Amino acid sequence: MTISQRELNRATLDRQLLLGRQPLDVRAAVLRVVALQAQHAASPYVALWNRLTDFEPADLDRAFADGTIVKSNMVRMTLHAVHEDDYQAFREATEPSIRAARLHDPRFTSSGLTPADADALVPELQAFAEQPHTGVACADWLATRVGTPDAWWGMRQYTPLLHAPTGDPWSFGHRPSYVAPKTRPVLGNPDVAAKSLETVILRYLTGFGPASVADMALFGMIHRSRIKTAVKALADSLERLTGPNGDELFDVPGAPRPDADTPAPPRLLGMWDNTLLAYAVRDRVIRPEYRRTVIRVNGDVLPTLLVDGEAVGVWRAIDGGIEATAFHRLPKKVWAGLAGEAGSLVALLTDRDPAVYSRFHHWWAKDLSGTETRMLP
């Protein structure tokens, strides 16, 4: 079966709850979309506002507080929010990549510690973090334990730890605290990592499929050889399709793939939304000519205008409203739809952080080309 670019777009939007807001609670929603980017504390809230009817930020506050939604670095080695039931498999599946990247980094090896030392320290650090501790407290404890202040960077990257909520406005402040997960992922076991990777592939395809081996590898920063082995093991559980460029794609049987002409409403995506980042080939949601403007050279991904399922501009919150910049001219009807979204977003931000993402505004002065800019609503 062949699937077109437009059909891929609609499949992604449907699975990411972007074809229409859904009446789900936050826990069910996070399970549906699989993983929410959480590099900026506001982003999971903006993501769920885009996806749910009657979203209440306090509901996500409570889910973070009771640990049913957890925040950690188990996806693409960056902070994500996932349902607690997904955390262990994600962390075990990505463990070989995290181990290779973090325990051989000069920022860890400068401490004089070895990967074997790290393995021995993991359970001790987790025991210390049975109760939440600030990063400073964890670093001080570790320095006392190993006799060097240089071990914390690598150990906080490698040890399965969760970010503990620290308060307003978005549950997590600029200075993180850490707490051990309720269930401890198994580290250093290739068989466990391989089995968990199969689980993660099925979860990824549920939320982002159809997708290629390269897409799956990029999503988790996992070596393609491991993905290929896992896909082979899952052969009887996967459907194969041919993508618009002739590439082989995989999907879970029975997953929704709406028609290409299914309407897609406008949305104001937050920074680093995975709709833009979950693929090695991102053409299904953003044109190549717009990619460098939205996804900056250092990895920052700007808040994005999504129109008819495509990233066509960027937005920022200023002066009690939303400044929207489109990369090409948009019809009046589209601007009206974006204005409605902006009014709802301003209401969300008012009680939390009206100037959300303001520290990234410097990008607007650096070659942010656009055809039309409007203040919304």
C-alpha positions as CSV (number, residue, x, y, z in Angstrom):
1,M,0.0,0.0,0.0
2,T,1.2,3.5,-0.9
3,I,0.6,6.5,1.3
4,S,0.8,10.1,0.1
5,Q,2.5,13.0,1.9
6,R,-0.9,14.5,2.6
7,E,-2.2,11.3,4.1
8,L,0.9,11.0,6.3
9,N,0.2,14.5,7.5
10,R,-3.4,13.7,8.4
11,A,-2.3,10.5,10.2
12,T,0.1,12.4,12.3
13,L,-2.5,15.1,13.1
14,D,-5.1,12.5,14.0
15,R,-2.9,10.6,16.4
16,Q,-1.6,13.8,17.9
17,L,-5.1,15.0,18.6
18,L,-4.7,17.9,16.3
19,L,-7.6,17.3,13.9
20,G,-10.0,18.3,16.7
21,R,-9.8,18.8,20.4
22,Q,-10.9,15.7,22.4
23,P,-12.7,15.4,25.7
24,L,-10.0,13.3,27.4
25,D,-8.4,13.7,30.9
26,V,-4.7,14.6,30.9
27,R,-3.5,11.1,31.7
28,A,-5.4,9.5,28.9
29,A,-4.3,12.3,26.5
30,V,-0.6,11.8,27.3
31,L,-1.0,8.1,26.7
32,R,-2.6,8.8,23.3
33,V,0.1,11.2,22.1
34,V,2.9,9.1,23.7
35,A,5.3,11.8,24.7
36,L,5.2,15.6,25.2
37,Q,8.3,17.7,24.8
38,A,9.1,19.3,28.1
39,Q,12.3,21.2,27.6
40,H,10.4,24.3,28.5
41,A,8.1,23.8,31.5
42,A,5.2,25.5,29.7
43,S,5.3,23.3,26.6
44,P,3.3,20.3,27.9
45,Y,0.6,22.7,29.1
46,V,0.4,24.4,25.7
47,A,0.5,21.0,24.0
48,L,-2.5,19.8,25.9
49,W,-4.4,23.1,25.5
50,N,-4.0,22.5,21.7
51,R,-5.4,19.0,22.0
52,L,-8.1,18.9,24.6
53,T,-11.5,20.4,25.1
54,D,-11.9,22.4,28.4
55,F,-8.2,21.8,29.3
56,E,-7.5,22.9,32.9
57,P,-3.8,23.4,33.7
58,A,-4.5,22.4,37.3
59,D,-5.3,18.9,36.1
60,L,-1.8,18.6,34.7
61,D,-0.4,20.1,37.9
62,R,-2.0,17.3,39.8
63,A,-0.9,14.6,37.4
64,F,2.7,15.8,37.8
65,A,2.3,16.0,41.6
66,D,0.9,12.5,42.0
67,G,3.4,11.0,39.6
68,T,1.0,9.7,37.0
69,I,2.7,12.0,34.4
70,V,6.4,12.1,34.8
71,K,9.1,14.3,33.4
72,S,12.6,13.0,32.6
73,N,15.2,12.7,29.8
74,M,14.2,9.3,28.5
75,V,13.2,10.4,24.9
76,R,15.9,11.7,22.5
77,M,18.0,12.5,25.6
78,T,15.9,15.6,26.2
79,L,13.2,16.3,28.7
80,H,9.8,14.8,27.9
81,A,6.6,14.2,29.8
82,V,5.1,10.7,29.6
83,H,2.6,8.6,31.4
84,E,4.1,6.7,34.3
85,D,3.3,3.4,32.6
86,D,5.5,4.3,29.7
87,Y,8.5,5.6,31.6
88,Q,10.3,2.3,32.4
89,A,10.2,0.9,28.8
90,F,11.3,4.2,27.3
91,R,14.2,4.6,29.7
92,E,15.4,1.0,29.2
93,A,15.1,1.2,25.5
94,T,17.2,4.3,25.3
95,E,19.7,3.2,27.9
96,P,22.5,2.1,25.5
97,S,22.4,5.5,23.7
98,I,22.3,7.5,27.0
99,R,25.2,5.4,28.4
100,A,27.4,5.8,25.3
101,A,26.7,9.6,25.0
102,R,26.9,10.6,28.7
103,L,29.4,8.3,30.3
104,H,32.0,8.9,27.6
105,D,31.5,12.7,27.5
106,P,34.4,14.8,28.8
107,R,32.0,16.4,31.2
108,F,31.8,13.1,33.0
109,T,35.2,11.5,32.3
110,S,36.9,14.7,33.7
111,S,35.7,13.5,37.1
112,G,38.0,10.5,36.9
113,L,35.1,8.1,37.2
114,T,34.5,5.2,34.9
115,P,31.2,3.7,33.5
116,A,31.6,0.9,36.1
117,D,31.8,3.5,38.8
118,A,28.6,5.0,37.5
119,D,26.9,1.7,37.6
120,A,27.8,1.3,41.2
121,L,26.7,4.8,42.1
122,V,23.2,4.6,40.4
123,P,21.4,2.7,43.2
124,E,23.0,4.9,45.8
125,L,22.0,8.1,44.1
126,Q,18.5,6.7,43.6
127,A,18.3,5.8,47.3
128,F,19.3,9.4,48.2
129,A,16.6,10.6,45.9
130,E,13.8,8.6,47.4
131,Q,12.7,12.1,48.6
132,P,13.0,15.1,46.2
133,H,16.3,17.0,46.4
134,T,17.5,20.0,44.5
135,G,20.2,19.6,42.0
136,V,22.6,21.5,44.3
137,A,21.8,19.0,47.1
138,C,22.3,16.0,44.8
139,A,25.6,17.5,43.5
140,D,26.9,18.1,47.1
141,W,25.9,14.6,48.2
142,L,27.7,13.1,45.2
143,A,30.8,15.2,45.7
144,T,31.0,14.0,49.3
145,R,30.5,10.4,48.2
146,V,33.1,10.3,45.4
147,G,35.5,13.2,46.3
148,T,35.0,15.3,43.2
149,P,32.5,18.0,42.2
150,D,32.6,17.0,38.5
151,A,30.5,13.8,38.7
152,W,27.0,15.3,38.9
153,W,26.6,16.2,35.2
154,G,27.1,12.7,34.0
155,M,25.3,11.0,36.8
156,R,22.2,13.2,36.5
157,Q,22.1,12.4,32.8
158,Y,22.6,8.7,33.2
159,T,20.8,7.8,36.5
160,P,17.1,7.2,36.0
161,L,15.7,10.2,37.9
162,L,12.5,12.2,37.5
163,H,12.1,15.9,37.8
164,A,10.2,16.6,40.9
165,P,7.6,19.4,40.7
166,T,8.8,22.7,42.3
167,G,5.8,25.0,41.9
168,D,4.3,27.8,39.8
169,P,3.7,28.7,37.1
170,W,4.2,25.5,35.2
171,S,5.0,22.9,38.0
172,F,8.7,23.1,37.3
173,G,11.0,26.1,37.8
174,H,14.3,27.0,36.3
175,R,16.2,25.1,39.1
176,P,15.2,21.5,38.9
177,S,14.8,19.0,41.8
178,Y,15.1,15.3,41.4
179,V,13.4,12.2,42.7
180,A,13.8,8.5,42.1
181,P,11.1,6.8,40.0
182,K,8.7,4.4,41.7
183,T,9.8,1.6,39.4
184,R,13.5,1.4,38.7
185,P,14.5,0.8,35.0
186,V,17.0,-2.0,34.5
187,L,20.3,-0.7,33.2
188,G,23.2,-2.4,31.4
189,N,21.2,-5.4,30.2
190,P,21.1,-5.7,26.4
191,D,18.2,-8.2,26.5
192,V,16.0,-5.9,28.6
193,A,16.9,-2.9,26.4
194,A,16.0,-4.9,23.2
195,K,12.7,-6.1,24.6
196,S,11.8,-2.6,25.8
197,L,12.7,-1.2,22.4
198,E,10.0,-3.3,20.8
199,T,7.5,-1.9,23.2
200,V,8.7,1.7,22.5
201,I,8.4,1.1,18.7
202,L,4.8,0.1,19.0
203,R,4.1,3.0,21.3
204,Y,5.9,5.4,18.9
205,L,3.9,4.2,15.9
206,T,0.7,4.5,17.8
207,G,1.3,8.2,18.4
208,F,3.4,9.1,15.3
209,G,3.1,6.5,12.6
210,P,3.4,5.5,9.8
211,A,7.1,6.0,10.1
212,S,10.5,4.7,8.8
213,V,13.4,3.1,10.6
214,A,15.1,6.5,10.3
215,D,12.2,8.2,12.0
216,M,12.1,5.7,14.9
217,A,15.9,6.1,15.3
218,L,15.7,9.9,15.4
219,F,12.8,9.9,17.8
220,G,14.7,8.0,20.5
221,M,18.3,8.8,19.3
222,I,18.7,5.1,19.0
223,H,21.2,3.4,16.6
224,R,19.4,2.3,13.4
225,S,20.8,-1.2,13.7
226,R,18.9,-1.7,17.0
227,I,15.7,-0.3,15.4
228,K,16.1,-2.7,12.4
229,T,16.5,-5.7,14.7
230,A,13.5,-4.7,16.8
231,V,11.4,-4.2,13.6
232,K,12.4,-7.6,12.4
233,A,11.3,-9.1,15.7
234,L,8.0,-7.3,15.4
235,A,7.4,-8.3,11.8
236,D,4.1,-10.1,12.5
237,S,2.8,-7.1,14.5
238,L,3.5,-4.4,11.9
239,E,2.0,-3.2,8.7
240,R,4.3,-2.2,5.8
241,L,3.6,0.8,3.6
242,T,5.4,2.6,0.8
243,G,5.9,6.3,1.5
244,P,5.7,9.2,-1.0
245,N,9.4,9.0,-1.8
246,G,9.3,5.2,-2.1
247,D,10.7,4.6,1.4
248,E,9.5,1.8,3.5
249,L,7.2,2.8,6.4
250,F,5.8,0.8,9.2
251,D,2.6,1.1,11.2
252,V,0.5,-0.7,13.8
253,P,-2.5,-2.5,12.2
254,G,-5.8,-0.7,12.5
255,A,-4.3,2.7,13.4
256,P,-6.2,5.6,12.0
257,R,-5.1,7.1,8.7
258,P,-7.7,9.7,7.7
259,D,-8.4,10.8,4.1
260,A,-6.1,13.4,2.6
261,D,-8.9,15.9,2.4
262,T,-9.9,15.7,6.1
263,P,-10.1,19.3,7.4
264,A,-7.4,20.4,9.9
265,P,-8.1,23.4,12.2
266,P,-5.5,26.1,12.9
267,R,-3.4,25.6,16.0
268,L,-0.7,27.6,17.9
269,L,1.9,24.9,18.8
270,G,4.3,25.5,21.7
271,M,8.1,25.3,21.5
272,W,9.5,21.9,20.5
273,D,6.2,20.3,19.8
274,N,6.9,16.7,18.8
275,T,4.6,17.0,15.8
276,L,7.6,18.8,14.2
277,L,10.4,16.8,15.7
278,A,9.4,13.2,15.8
279,Y,10.6,12.4,12.3
280,A,13.9,12.2,10.5
281,V,12.0,13.5,7.4
282,R,9.9,16.3,8.6
283,D,8.3,17.3,5.3
284,R,4.9,15.9,6.4
285,V,4.4,18.9,8.6
286,I,6.9,21.6,7.6
287,R,8.2,22.6,4.2
288,P,12.0,22.5,3.7
289,E,12.1,26.2,2.9
290,Y,10.6,27.1,6.3
291,R,12.5,24.5,8.4
292,R,15.5,26.6,9.3
293,T,13.4,29.5,10.4
294,V,11.3,27.4,12.8
295,I,14.1,25.0,13.9
296,R,17.0,27.1,14.8
297,V,20.7,26.2,14.5
298,N,21.1,25.5,18.2
299,G,18.0,23.3,18.3
300,D,15.5,25.8,19.6
301,V,12.1,25.1,17.9
302,L,10.0,28.2,17.9
303,P,6.2,28.4,18.7
304,T,4.5,27.6,15.5
305,L,1.4,28.5,13.5
306,L,-0.2,25.3,12.2
307,V,-2.5,25.9,9.3
308,D,-4.1,23.1,7.3
309,G,-1.7,20.8,9.1
310,E,1.5,22.6,8.1
311,A,3.8,24.9,9.9
312,V,3.4,28.2,8.1
313,G,4.7,30.8,10.7
314,V,5.6,31.5,14.2
315,W,4.1,33.2,17.2
316,R,5.1,34.9,20.4
317,A,3.3,36.3,23.4
318,I,3.7,40.1,23.9
319,D,1.8,42.9,25.4
320,G,-1.2,40.8,26.4
321,G,-1.7,39.3,23.0
322,I,-0.1,37.0,20.4
323,E,2.1,38.3,17.7
324,A,1.7,36.0,14.7
325,T,4.1,36.0,11.7
326,A,3.2,34.1,8.6
327,F,5.8,32.9,6.1
328,H,3.3,33.4,3.2
329,R,0.0,35.2,2.8
330,L,-3.0,33.6,4.6
331,P,-6.7,34.1,3.7
332,K,-8.9,36.2,6.0
333,K,-10.7,33.1,7.1
334,V,-7.4,31.5,8.3
335,W,-6.5,34.7,10.2
336,A,-9.9,34.6,11.9
337,G,-9.3,31.1,13.0
338,L,-5.9,31.9,14.3
339,A,-7.4,34.9,16.2
340,G,-9.9,32.6,17.9
341,E,-7.0,30.3,19.0
342,A,-5.0,33.3,20.2
343,G,-7.8,34.5,22.4
344,S,-8.1,31.1,24.0
345,L,-4.3,30.9,24.4
346,V,-4.1,34.4,26.0
347,A,-6.7,33.2,28.5
348,L,-4.6,30.2,29.3
349,L,-1.5,32.2,29.8
350,T,-3.0,35.1,31.8
351,D,-3.1,33.3,35.2
352,R,0.2,31.5,34.5
353,D,2.8,33.3,32.4
354,P,1.6,36.0,30.0
355,A,5.1,36.4,28.6
356,V,5.7,32.6,28.0
357,Y,8.9,31.8,26.0
358,S,10.0,35.5,26.3
359,R,13.7,34.5,26.7
360,F,13.6,33.2,23.2
361,H,12.5,36.4,21.6
362,H,16.0,37.2,20.4
363,W,15.3,34.9,17.4
364,W,12.8,37.5,16.1
365,A,15.7,39.9,15.5
366,K,17.8,37.3,13.7
367,D,16.6,36.7,10.1
368,L,13.0,35.8,11.0
369,S,11.7,36.4,7.6
370,G,7.9,36.6,7.2
371,T,5.4,38.0,4.8
372,E,2.8,39.2,7.2
373,T,2.6,39.9,11.0
374,R,-0.5,40.5,13.0
375,M,-1.4,41.0,16.6
376,L,-4.0,38.5,17.7
377,P,-6.8,38.3,18.7
